[in-house]
Amino acid sequence: MSTSKTLASVLLLCLPLALFAQEAIPSDTGTVAAKSAWLELTPEQKTEVMRFAEPYKDYLRHAKSAALSAATLAALAQQSGFTPFTSPSQVKSGARLIINNRDRAIAFVVIGSDPIETGSRVIAAHEDSPHINLKSRPVIQAPGSVALFKTTLYGGLKKYQWSNLPLALVGRIDTVDGRHLQVNIGFAPGDPVFVIADSAPHSDSQLRTRTYTQVLGGEEMNPVAGSIPGDHSTVAQQVMETLRQRFNIHDEDLVSAELELVPATQPADVGLDLGLTGSWGQDDKLSSYVASRAILDLKGTPRKTALAYITNFEEVGSPNNTGAGSQFLDTLFTELVDAQKPPATDLAVRNALRNADVLSADCNDGVNPLFPQNSEASNAAVVGYGVAIKRYGAGFDPNSEFTARILRVLDQNHIAWQTQTPRVEVGGGGTIGGFLSLRNMEVLDVGIPLLSMHAPYEMSSKVDLWSFYRLMSAFYAME
């Protein structure tokens, strides 16, 4: 091949990346900026960006499940002066309230000076993340003289990514005799971990025809739980006996347990420049933290009531009584309306929902540096370029006037932003915004891009995190 043809081939291969790097339109025109948000920061702002990421990483160290996330956020709220909602008499202008939904979902409210029926500012996110659950009968004896945990999968994950990875066991056991036990094994120094064993390259020839998504089957996602047999018992029997003794439980107590296997890793900075945060569970604990942090930091009394709504079970469709498909939010609005203008009529509650402005916050995948062809260059979100305004089309977008209002907030506050639309007929994703739109609320989907989304270790940009926080803070205070 000639030198000119070789050069031409290289240029063609680089073309998608070049499209992302171009500076097409200046950001001050109100059109999406085509350069990194890092380049717009003052030295003081860059220091603030780096500082803001530290408590976020600390939250991720504790929020290893939806329940642990809710508990962590509730503790932060109480430190910020929020109090649990127990009586309608608390609903007064400036009140800062915590509404707990079964310890697995939560809402934070700052009561505005205007009646909630006239409008509110709601940010909704979900705090669950892809993981592996234990089955009700969780321990089996396996070939090779080991015991395995039997599992089911939660959320959209690539199964092969979870093998050869140290896993921790977290969750709760509620016993038949009325005790509530917390389980957290794998994070403390000296704790054991659990590992799904891969096949060695010396003996895996029969497995090499498996396809990309089927390297491991669903019933093969079983980590090693133990390896020492008893004198007169199998390894599996010994593991069960260890569980009984450690938690003082009976076998039937495991039927009602909620036990999850999650990566036994902790957050860390990624890259020599420390610009990215790496951690499991950023989708969508990231949005849950930022939405909560923004309302906890809200100063004074806003004109419109501000509400952070942190839900569960989004990764499996938002079912159950702590998911966005439940009536928890309807009940919450009814209680607030009733406290301000008793009795709460059906029409008043419907008006309150209709007049609510909502940001449905959820992370999205960013342009992958190894596979840029998976994204559509002109509309894909890029890590480090700011908040992503999601435009799905097909009836999933809000009306144009609400989108324009949010863009105005972004531009007036000089917050970096971009757009996100998946490639047509390639893939995509949704979030909880549809459940809120069904209530006649005005909803726009927003997020920030991640690398390795839904993997055991996701990466987010610190400048995107900070930009997201600034948008949410401005939205809560929006007139």
KOLDOGU-726765 format. One record per residue (C-alpha): residue in three letters; z, y, x. Coordinates in Angstrom, 2 decimals, m for minus. Layout:
% residues N
[ala,[Z,Y,X]]
...
This chain:
% residues 479
[met,[0.00,0.00,0.00]]
[ser,[m0.90,3.47,1.32]]
[thr,[1.78,6.04,2.17]]
[ser,[0.64,8.31,m0.66]]
[lys,[0.84,5.47,m3.19]]
[thr,[4.27,4.51,m1.89]]
[leu,[5.48,8.10,m2.24]]
[ala,[4.05,8.29,m5.74]]
[ser,[5.88,5.10,m6.70]]
[val,[9.16,6.42,m5.36]]
[leu,[8.73,9.67,m7.28]]
[leu,[8.04,7.75,m10.49]]
[leu,[11.17,5.66,m10.01]]
[cys,[13.25,8.79,m9.41]]
[leu,[11.80,10.68,m12.37]]
[pro,[14.52,9.80,m14.91]]
[leu,[17.25,10.98,m12.54]]
[ala,[15.35,14.15,m11.77]]
[leu,[15.16,14.97,m15.45]]
[phe,[18.93,14.92,m15.67]]
[ala,[19.35,17.19,m12.66]]
[gln,[16.95,19.94,m13.70]]
[glu,[18.23,23.37,m14.74]]
[ala,[15.94,24.13,m17.62]]
[ile,[17.74,26.75,m19.71]]
[pro,[20.58,29.07,m18.67]]
[ser,[23.86,28.28,m20.40]]
[asp,[24.35,31.86,m21.59]]
[thr,[21.52,31.48,m24.11]]
[gly,[23.76,29.34,m26.31]]
[thr,[21.65,26.25,m25.55]]
[val,[23.11,23.20,m23.88]]
[ala,[23.66,23.76,m20.16]]
[ala,[21.59,21.64,m17.79]]
[lys,[23.98,21.57,m14.88]]
[ser,[27.37,20.18,m14.05]]
[ala,[30.39,21.86,m15.60]]
[trp,[32.05,21.69,m12.19]]
[leu,[29.66,24.40,m10.98]]
[glu,[30.94,26.86,m13.60]]
[leu,[34.61,26.61,m12.59]]
[thr,[36.56,29.23,m10.70]]
[pro,[38.90,27.90,m7.98]]
[glu,[41.82,28.47,m10.35]]
[gln,[40.11,26.53,m13.13]]
[lys,[39.33,23.62,m10.82]]
[thr,[43.01,23.44,m9.94]]
[glu,[43.83,23.45,m13.66]]
[val,[41.30,20.67,m14.30]]
[met,[42.90,18.47,m11.64]]
[arg,[46.41,19.24,m12.87]]
[phe,[45.54,18.47,m16.50]]
[ala,[44.44,14.93,m15.60]]
[glu,[47.83,13.92,m14.18]]
[pro,[49.83,13.66,m17.44]]
[tyr,[46.79,11.98,m19.01]]
[lys,[46.95,9.25,m16.37]]
[asp,[50.68,8.92,m17.00]]
[tyr,[49.99,8.44,m20.72]]
[leu,[47.48,5.69,m19.89]]
[arg,[50.11,3.92,m17.78]]
[his,[52.25,3.52,m20.88]]
[ala,[49.73,3.29,m23.76]]
[lys,[48.73,m0.34,m23.26]]
[ser,[48.27,m1.01,m26.98]]
[ala,[47.85,1.03,m30.14]]
[ala,[51.57,0.67,m30.87]]
[leu,[52.56,1.73,m27.36]]
[ser,[50.14,4.65,m27.59]]
[ala,[51.70,5.81,m30.86]]
[ala,[55.19,5.53,m29.39]]
[thr,[54.19,7.45,m26.27]]
[leu,[52.54,10.24,m28.26]]
[ala,[55.51,10.44,m30.64]]
[ala,[57.87,10.86,m27.69]]
[leu,[55.69,13.65,m26.27]]
[ala,[55.66,15.33,m29.69]]
[gln,[59.42,15.27,m29.99]]
[gln,[59.71,16.78,m26.51]]
[ser,[57.42,19.57,m27.79]]
[gly,[59.62,20.36,m30.80]]
[phe,[57.98,18.17,m33.47]]
[thr,[60.29,16.38,m35.91]]
[pro,[59.73,13.30,m38.10]]
[phe,[58.64,14.15,m41.64]]
[thr,[61.33,12.99,m44.05]]
[ser,[61.44,15.60,m46.83]]
[pro,[59.06,17.97,m48.67]]
[ser,[61.46,20.79,m47.80]]
[gln,[60.22,20.60,m44.20]]
[val,[56.73,21.74,m45.20]]
[lys,[56.99,25.43,m44.34]]
[ser,[54.72,27.73,m42.33]]
[gly,[55.05,26.93,m38.65]]
[ala,[56.73,23.54,m39.20]]
[arg,[55.75,20.91,m36.62]]
[leu,[55.88,17.44,m38.13]]
[ile,[55.37,13.78,m37.10]]
[ile,[54.13,11.31,m39.72]]
[asn,[54.40,7.71,m38.48]]
[asn,[52.24,5.01,m40.06]]
[arg,[53.90,1.66,m39.37]]
[asp,[54.26,2.42,m35.63]]
[arg,[50.55,1.71,m35.06]]
[ala,[48.97,4.96,m36.23]]
[ile,[50.37,8.47,m36.32]]
[ala,[49.70,12.05,m37.38]]
[phe,[50.95,15.36,m36.04]]
[val,[50.90,18.43,m38.28]]
[val,[51.48,22.14,m37.73]]
[ile,[51.78,23.81,m41.14]]
[gly,[49.66,26.95,m41.40]]
[ser,[50.36,30.20,m43.18]]
[asp,[47.67,29.49,m45.82]]
[pro,[48.11,26.70,m48.40]]
[ile,[46.59,23.44,m47.20]]
[glu,[44.50,23.32,m50.38]]
[thr,[42.47,26.25,m49.01]]
[gly,[41.53,24.43,m45.82]]
[ser,[42.78,22.73,m42.68]]
[arg,[41.65,21.81,m39.17]]
[val,[41.76,18.05,m38.55]]
[ile,[40.96,16.13,m35.37]]
[ala,[40.70,12.38,m35.88]]
[ala,[40.60,9.75,m33.14]]
[his,[41.54,6.11,m32.62]]
[glu,[44.01,4.66,m30.13]]
[asp,[42.94,1.01,m30.11]]
[ser,[40.71,m0.36,m27.32]]
[pro,[38.84,m3.64,m26.71]]
[his,[41.21,m6.39,m25.62]]
[ile,[42.00,m10.09,m26.06]]
[asn,[44.50,m11.40,m28.63]]
[leu,[46.53,m14.59,m28.46]]
[lys,[46.01,m17.11,m31.24]]
[ser,[48.91,m18.15,m33.46]]
[arg,[49.21,m21.46,m31.61]]
[pro,[48.71,m19.89,m28.21]]
[val,[49.17,m22.59,m25.54]]
[ile,[47.04,m25.65,m24.76]]
[gln,[46.93,m28.23,m22.00]]
[ala,[43.67,m28.06,m20.02]]
[pro,[41.91,m30.22,m17.39]]
[gly,[42.99,m29.45,m13.85]]
[ser,[46.69,m29.69,m14.73]]
[val,[47.08,m26.15,m16.01]]
[ala,[48.05,m24.64,m19.34]]
[leu,[45.87,m21.98,m20.95]]
[phe,[46.45,m19.27,m23.50]]
[lys,[44.11,m19.68,m26.49]]
[thr,[42.63,m16.35,m27.50]]
[thr,[40.45,m14.38,m29.87]]
[leu,[38.43,m11.30,m28.96]]
[tyr,[39.05,m7.78,m30.22]]
[gly,[36.29,m5.18,m30.19]]
[gly,[32.94,m5.04,m28.45]]
[leu,[33.47,m6.35,m24.95]]
[lys,[31.34,m8.17,m22.40]]
[lys,[33.16,m11.46,m21.97]]
[tyr,[32.16,m12.11,m18.36]]
[gln,[33.81,m8.86,m17.25]]
[trp,[37.23,m10.25,m18.15]]
[ser,[37.18,m13.29,m15.85]]
[asn,[38.82,m13.22,m12.39]]
[leu,[40.80,m10.19,m13.55]]
[pro,[44.60,m9.93,m13.58]]
[leu,[45.69,m9.61,m17.20]]
[ala,[49.02,m8.47,m18.65]]
[leu,[50.59,m9.63,m21.90]]
[val,[51.84,m6.86,m24.20]]
[gly,[52.82,m6.60,m27.85]]
[arg,[55.63,m7.52,m30.18]]
[ile,[57.28,m10.56,m31.74]]
[asp,[59.02,m10.17,m35.09]]
[thr,[61.16,m13.21,m35.62]]
[val,[61.95,m15.06,m38.81]]
[asp,[65.63,m14.16,m38.34]]
[gly,[64.81,m10.43,m38.34]]
[arg,[64.68,m9.49,m34.67]]
[his,[62.02,m7.20,m33.18]]
[leu,[61.08,m8.05,m29.60]]
[gln,[58.85,m6.04,m27.26]]
[val,[56.65,m8.02,m24.85]]
[asn,[55.39,m6.45,m21.63]]
[ile,[54.59,m8.89,m18.82]]
[gly,[52.29,m8.03,m15.94]]
[phe,[52.97,m4.41,m15.01]]
[ala,[56.43,m4.42,m13.44]]
[pro,[56.81,m5.35,m9.76]]
[gly,[57.22,m9.09,m9.47]]
[asp,[55.75,m9.81,m12.92]]
[pro,[53.26,m12.68,m13.23]]
[val,[49.73,m12.00,m14.44]]
[phe,[47.23,m14.17,m16.29]]
[val,[43.66,m14.88,m15.12]]
[ile,[40.54,m16.36,m16.75]]
[ala,[39.20,m18.75,m14.11]]
[asp,[35.51,m18.47,m13.21]]
[ser,[33.42,m21.32,m11.86]]
[ala,[32.85,m21.44,m8.10]]
[pro,[29.29,m20.98,m6.80]]
[his,[29.66,m24.39,m5.13]]
[ser,[29.65,m26.21,m8.47]]
[asp,[28.13,m23.97,m11.14]]
[ser,[24.49,m25.11,m11.15]]
[gln,[24.79,m26.32,m14.76]]
[leu,[25.88,m22.83,m15.86]]
[arg,[23.19,m20.75,m14.17]]
[thr,[20.83,m20.77,m17.13]]
[arg,[23.33,m18.92,m19.31]]
[thr,[22.18,m15.49,m20.44]]
[tyr,[23.71,m12.13,m19.60]]
[thr,[26.04,m11.93,m22.59]]
[gln,[26.90,m15.66,m22.64]]
[val,[28.17,m16.22,m19.12]]
[leu,[31.42,m17.07,m20.87]]
[gly,[31.64,m18.26,m24.47]]
[gly,[34.21,m16.98,m26.91]]
[glu,[36.25,m20.19,m26.78]]
[glu,[36.21,m20.05,m22.96]]
[met,[38.15,m16.76,m22.76]]
[asn,[41.40,m18.55,m22.02]]
[pro,[43.53,m17.39,m19.06]]
[val,[45.83,m19.59,m17.02]]
[ala,[49.35,m19.47,m18.49]]
[gly,[51.13,m21.92,m16.16]]
[ser,[50.69,m24.81,m13.73]]
[ile,[54.03,m26.63,m13.21]]
[pro,[54.70,m29.75,m15.35]]
[gly,[58.16,m31.05,m16.20]]
[asp,[59.49,m34.47,m15.32]]
[his,[58.71,m35.68,m18.81]]
[ser,[56.54,m32.86,m20.20]]
[thr,[53.09,m31.35,m19.73]]
[val,[52.43,m27.92,m18.28]]
[ala,[51.67,m26.63,m21.80]]
[gln,[55.02,m27.91,m23.05]]
[gln,[56.76,m26.23,m20.13]]
[val,[55.02,m22.92,m20.85]]
[met,[56.11,m23.08,m24.49]]
[glu,[59.66,m23.84,m23.43]]
[thr,[59.59,m20.84,m21.08]]
[leu,[58.50,m18.60,m23.97]]
[arg,[61.27,m19.99,m26.20]]
[gln,[63.94,m19.38,m23.59]]
[arg,[62.69,m16.00,m22.37]]
[phe,[62.56,m14.46,m25.84]]
[asn,[64.99,m16.73,m27.71]]
[ile,[62.35,m17.61,m30.29]]
[his,[61.03,m20.58,m32.21]]
[asp,[57.39,m21.68,m32.22]]
[glu,[56.85,m20.27,m35.72]]
[asp,[57.78,m16.79,m34.45]]
[leu,[54.53,m16.77,m32.47]]
[val,[52.57,m17.08,m35.72]]
[ser,[53.72,m13.59,m36.74]]
[ala,[53.49,m12.12,m33.24]]
[glu,[51.03,m9.42,m32.20]]
[leu,[50.29,m10.27,m28.56]]
[glu,[47.46,m8.76,m26.53]]
[leu,[46.01,m9.46,m23.10]]
[val,[44.92,m6.26,m21.36]]
[pro,[43.91,m5.54,m17.74]]
[ala,[46.98,m5.45,m15.48]]
[thr,[45.57,m2.42,m13.70]]
[gln,[46.74,1.17,m13.64]]
[pro,[44.87,4.50,m13.73]]
[ala,[43.53,5.90,m10.49]]
[asp,[41.21,8.61,m9.24]]
[val,[37.65,7.46,m8.57]]
[gly,[35.56,8.88,m5.73]]
[leu,[36.43,10.74,m2.57]]
[asp,[36.33,14.04,m4.47]]
[leu,[38.86,12.73,m7.07]]
[gly,[36.59,13.94,m9.88]]
[leu,[36.84,10.87,m12.12]]
[thr,[39.72,9.03,m13.74]]
[gly,[39.43,5.26,m13.82]]
[ser,[41.40,3.17,m16.32]]
[trp,[41.16,0.54,m19.02]]
[gly,[41.40,1.84,m22.59]]
[gln,[39.95,5.33,m22.26]]
[asp,[37.84,4.57,m25.32]]
[asp,[39.51,5.93,m27.24]]
[lys,[42.94,6.65,m25.95]]
[leu,[41.33,9.61,m24.21]]
[ser,[40.50,11.39,m27.48]]
[ser,[43.87,10.39,m28.96]]
[tyr,[45.71,11.96,m26.05]]
[val,[43.65,15.14,m25.96]]
[ala,[43.82,15.67,m29.75]]
[ser,[47.58,15.18,m29.64]]
[arg,[48.07,17.28,m26.52]]
[ala,[46.08,20.17,m28.02]]
[ile,[48.19,20.28,m31.18]]
[leu,[51.43,19.90,m29.22]]
[asp,[50.40,22.90,m27.11]]
[leu,[49.38,25.00,m30.14]]
[lys,[51.20,28.34,m30.01]]
[gly,[52.65,30.12,m33.02]]
[thr,[51.63,29.50,m36.62]]
[pro,[47.92,29.03,m37.29]]
[arg,[46.39,30.38,m40.47]]
[lys,[45.02,26.95,m41.39]]
[thr,[47.17,23.84,m41.12]]
[ala,[46.34,21.83,m37.98]]
[leu,[46.45,18.04,m38.06]]
[ala,[45.88,15.35,m35.42]]
[tyr,[45.15,12.01,m37.10]]
[ile,[45.42,9.06,m34.67]]
[thr,[44.22,5.79,m36.19]]
[asn,[44.05,2.10,m35.34]]
[phe,[41.52,m0.77,m35.63]]
[glu,[38.39,1.36,m35.11]]
[glu,[36.97,m1.16,m32.65]]
[val,[36.80,m3.75,m35.45]]
[gly,[35.67,m1.46,m38.28]]
[ser,[38.84,0.50,m39.16]]
[pro,[40.31,m2.03,m41.64]]
[asn,[43.95,m2.69,m42.47]]
[asn,[46.60,m0.20,m43.56]]
[thr,[46.67,1.66,m40.22]]
[gly,[42.90,2.04,m39.89]]
[ala,[40.85,5.03,m41.00]]
[gly,[39.64,3.04,m43.99]]
[ser,[43.14,3.02,m45.47]]
[gln,[44.61,5.58,m47.89]]
[phe,[47.16,6.88,m45.39]]
[leu,[45.35,10.19,m44.96]]
[asp,[44.98,10.64,m48.74]]
[thr,[48.72,10.08,m49.12]]
[leu,[49.49,12.52,m46.33]]
[phe,[47.39,15.26,m47.91]]
[thr,[48.98,14.55,m51.28]]
[glu,[52.46,14.91,m49.82]]
[leu,[51.59,18.21,m48.15]]
[val,[49.93,19.62,m51.26]]
[asp,[52.84,18.47,m53.40]]
[ala,[55.36,20.11,m51.07]]
[gln,[53.51,23.43,m51.25]]
[lys,[52.45,23.42,m54.91]]
[pro,[54.23,20.76,m56.94]]
[pro,[53.19,18.67,m58.63]]
[ala,[50.11,17.75,m56.60]]
[thr,[47.25,17.30,m59.03]]
[asp,[44.32,15.07,m58.24]]
[leu,[42.05,18.12,m58.23]]
[ala,[44.28,20.01,m55.78]]
[val,[44.27,17.07,m53.35]]
[arg,[40.52,16.71,m53.66]]
[asn,[40.14,20.43,m52.97]]
[ala,[42.33,20.12,m49.89]]
[leu,[40.16,17.31,m48.58]]
[arg,[36.94,19.14,m49.44]]
[asn,[38.08,22.26,m47.61]]
[ala,[39.16,20.39,m44.46]]
[asp,[37.09,20.85,m41.30]]
[val,[37.15,17.74,m39.12]]
[leu,[36.22,16.80,m35.58]]
[ser,[35.84,13.05,m35.35]]
[ala,[36.57,12.53,m31.67]]
[asp,[35.46,9.43,m29.80]]
[cys,[34.08,8.73,m26.34]]
[asn,[30.44,7.76,m25.90]]
[asp,[28.50,6.11,m23.10]]
[gly,[27.13,8.38,m20.42]]
[val,[23.94,8.10,m18.39]]
[asn,[24.49,5.12,m16.11]]
[pro,[23.58,5.78,m12.45]]
[leu,[22.29,2.21,m12.05]]
[phe,[20.53,1.93,m15.42]]
[pro,[19.32,5.43,m16.40]]
[gln,[16.50,3.82,m18.37]]
[asn,[19.07,2.81,m21.01]]
[ser,[19.36,6.47,m22.04]]
[glu,[16.85,8.95,m23.38]]
[ala,[16.75,11.69,m20.76]]
[ser,[16.47,14.80,m22.90]]
[asn,[19.32,13.92,m25.28]]
[ala,[21.70,11.73,m23.29]]
[ala,[25.20,12.85,m22.30]]
[val,[25.91,13.10,m18.58]]
[val,[29.32,12.61,m17.00]]
[gly,[30.63,15.96,m15.82]]
[tyr,[28.46,18.10,m18.11]]
[gly,[31.10,18.79,m20.75]]
[val,[31.74,17.98,m24.41]]
[ala,[29.12,15.86,m26.17]]
[ile,[27.92,16.93,m29.62]]
[lys,[26.80,13.68,m31.20]]
[arg,[23.63,13.74,m33.23]]
[tyr,[22.94,10.35,m34.81]]
[gly,[20.50,11.34,m37.53]]
[ala,[19.90,9.13,m40.59]]
[gly,[22.49,10.93,m42.70]]
[phe,[25.36,10.60,m40.25]]
[asp,[25.31,14.23,m39.10]]
[pro,[27.11,17.07,m40.92]]
[asn,[25.29,19.99,m42.44]]
[ser,[23.79,22.41,m39.97]]
[glu,[26.11,25.30,m40.81]]
[phe,[29.23,23.34,m39.78]]
[thr,[27.62,22.21,m36.54]]
[ala,[26.65,25.82,m35.83]]
[arg,[30.26,26.94,m36.35]]
[ile,[31.48,24.46,m33.74]]
[leu,[28.74,25.48,m31.31]]
[arg,[29.87,29.08,m31.79]]
[val,[33.43,28.07,m30.88]]
[leu,[32.14,26.36,m27.74]]
[asp,[30.01,29.33,m26.68]]
[gln,[32.62,31.99,m27.46]]
[asn,[35.18,30.14,m25.34]]
[his,[32.70,29.34,m22.54]]
[ile,[33.25,25.59,m22.89]]
[ala,[30.61,23.36,m21.31]]
[trp,[28.79,21.19,m23.84]]
[gln,[25.80,18.90,m24.20]]
[thr,[24.29,16.56,m26.80]]
[gln,[24.30,12.80,m27.25]]
[thr,[21.72,10.77,m29.17]]
[pro,[21.08,7.11,m28.27]]
[arg,[17.61,5.74,m27.60]]
[val,[15.87,4.81,m30.82]]
[glu,[16.24,1.12,m31.74]]
[val,[18.14,0.38,m28.56]]
[gly,[21.77,0.67,m29.59]]
[gly,[24.39,3.22,m30.38]]
[gly,[27.76,3.30,m32.02]]
[gly,[29.78,5.02,m34.64]]
[thr,[33.34,6.08,m35.13]]
[ile,[35.76,6.94,m37.92]]
[gly,[33.89,10.05,m39.08]]
[gly,[32.18,8.18,m41.92]]
[phe,[35.52,7.33,m43.55]]
[leu,[36.43,11.01,m43.54]]
[ser,[33.04,12.16,m44.82]]
[leu,[33.50,9.82,m47.80]]
[arg,[36.52,11.93,m48.72]]
[asn,[34.21,14.96,m48.94]]
[met,[35.60,16.41,m45.70]]
[glu,[33.30,18.34,m43.36]]
[val,[32.95,16.15,m40.26]]
[leu,[31.25,16.48,m36.87]]
[asp,[31.34,13.69,m34.28]]
[val,[32.20,14.86,m30.78]]
[gly,[33.16,13.11,m27.56]]
[ile,[32.79,12.96,m23.83]]
[pro,[30.75,10.41,m21.88]]
[leu,[32.21,7.46,m20.01]]
[leu,[30.83,5.23,m17.31]]
[ser,[31.41,1.47,m17.82]]
[met,[32.33,2.06,m21.46]]
[his,[34.18,m0.89,m23.07]]
[ala,[34.63,m2.48,m19.64]]
[pro,[38.07,m3.40,m18.27]]
[tyr,[37.90,m0.24,m16.12]]
[glu,[36.22,2.83,m17.59]]
[met,[35.54,6.14,m15.83]]
[ser,[35.79,9.66,m17.26]]
[ser,[35.22,13.05,m15.68]]
[lys,[38.26,15.28,m15.33]]
[val,[36.20,18.37,m16.12]]
[asp,[34.97,16.74,m19.35]]
[leu,[38.54,15.86,m20.29]]
[trp,[39.63,19.46,m19.74]]
[ser,[36.61,20.83,m21.64]]
[phe,[37.43,18.51,m24.55]]
[tyr,[41.00,19.78,m24.61]]
[arg,[39.80,23.38,m24.63]]
[leu,[37.47,22.69,m27.58]]
[met,[40.27,21.03,m29.55]]
[ser,[42.70,23.85,m28.80]]
[ala,[40.15,26.43,m29.97]]
[phe,[39.29,24.36,m33.05]]
[tyr,[42.91,24.12,m34.21]]
[ala,[43.19,27.91,m33.96]]
[met,[39.77,28.55,m35.53]]
[glu,[39.70,31.09,m38.36]]
